[in-house]
Amino acid sequence: MTTEPRRRPPAPDRHRRTTVFAALLLAASAAALAYVLLGGHHDLVESPDDVPSNAARG
């Protein structure tokens, strides 16, 4: 019989879900920032649906 204390097995990562969520949030915000900095979507031509009609003005 040995007198050494038993070593506890390593504890599971209790914050794994939080870590995964934080990584996904960081990736999404980096993608949004890259989208904005690289120009994003620009619709320079107005479609006919965007122009208000004269009937709406009265």
C-alpha positions in Angstrom: 0.0 0.0 0.0 1.3 3.4 -0.9 1.1 6.5 1.3 0.8 9.0 -1.6 -2.5 10.8 -2.0 -4.6 9.9 -5.0 -4.6 12.4 -7.8 -8.0 13.6 -8.9 -8.8 13.2 -12.6 -8.8 16.5 -14.5 -12.2 18.3 -14.2 -14.2 18.6 -17.4 -14.4 22.0 -19.0 -17.5 23.5 -17.3 -17.4 26.7 -19.4 -17.2 25.0 -22.8 -20.6 26.2 -24.0 -19.7 29.8 -23.0 -16.4 29.5 -24.8 -18.0 28.2 -28.0 -20.6 31.0 -27.8 -17.9 33.7 -27.3 -15.9 32.3 -30.2 -19.0 32.4 -32.5 -19.9 35.9 -31.4 -16.3 37.0 -32.1 -16.3 35.4 -35.5 -19.7 37.0 -36.4 -18.5 40.5 -35.3 -15.3 40.1 -37.3 -17.3 39.1 -40.4 -19.6 42.1 -39.9 -16.7 44.5 -39.5 -14.9 43.1 -42.6 -18.2 43.4 -44.6 -18.5 47.1 -43.6 -14.9 47.9 -44.2 -14.8 46.2 -47.6 -17.8 48.2 -48.8 -20.7 46.0 -48.1 -23.8 46.1 -50.2 -24.5 49.4 -52.0 -27.6 49.8 -54.1 -26.7 53.0 -56.0 -29.7 52.7 -58.4 -33.2 53.2 -56.8 -35.7 50.7 -57.8 -39.2 51.9 -58.8 -40.6 50.6 -55.5 -38.2 52.9 -53.6 -39.4 56.2 -55.2 -42.5 57.6 -53.6 -45.4 58.0 -55.9 -47.3 61.2 -56.5 -50.5 59.6 -55.2 -48.9 59.3 -51.8 -48.1 63.0 -51.7 -51.7 64.0 -52.2 
